Amino acid sequence: MADAHSEAALNMAMKAGSKTEKKARKAMEKQGLEPFPGITRVTMRRARGGIFSINNPEVFKSSTSDTYIVFGEAKNDDAASRAQMEALQQMAMQAPQQQQPAASASAPTPAAAPATDSNEDDEPVDATGVSEDDINMVMKQANVSRSKAVKALKENDNDLVEAIMNLM
């Protein structure tokens, strides 16, 4: 048993980069913290909305309580925006597939559609309260004019996903 304990300590010491980290690991061993294997990602949320994630962390658990100590490189991670971007990418992948059958069905009237788009582009658009990046994203993803993008964002309270979905 002592050999297994010293082998685990040796493995931890080899993984530890700095002298301070080695000291911290040794102090944790003395406190009765044991390695907790099988964790691939740890996500922590701060009170102000900040989210940090640690990929491939080294996790230790206290044997007496539900206390965990995590070693690894913490990165600022905004899960909400990441999920939103993934949804936009999925919609962008699905949109060309849906537009191909629709394009063949509406082939006789493609000249009328660009005329309405150009008329809307000539009108000045009040984009107050709407982010320029959001407008560009909606224009790009939904393949619409600036005025349609602004209108959709305002109707959906600046929700990118809803605005794009309503335009599709």
Phi, psi and omega in degrees: 000322179294327178294319179295320179295316181290328177293320177295319179295321179294318178298318179295320181295325179290325179285329182293131183274308187259165179296322180296320179294322177297318179296319180295319179295320179295320178295324178294320178301318180294331180277356178090018177279136182243148177301142181240091187283166174094000180269126181255338181205138176238131179238130180238138181247132177268164182297327182275008177097358178286140180237131177242143176229148178234116178270140181050057182279163169257119186246135176239143182237140175286138180283343184260343182212180178270055181248131181238147174236133187240130174248137177157177181271115180277132178238142177292124187225123178253095185296325182296313181290327177295316179295322179295318179294321177297319179296319178296319179295320178296318179295322179295325178289324182281329184301312179298326179293322181283329183282334181298310177295324180292326180294321179289328180286327183255028182298325182291340185243035180286341182288332182286325183295313180297331180295319179290324178295318182291327177294320180290327180291333180288333181285138175290140184249130177276104184255026179292136180084003180238130181290139179297323178297320179296318179299313180297320180297314180295318179300316183290312185287320184266352179059051182234172179285168181298317183295321177294321180295315179297316180299315180295319179295318180293320180293334183250024177052046178061025177272110184301311185297314180296320180298315180293318180298320180290333180277344183274000000 
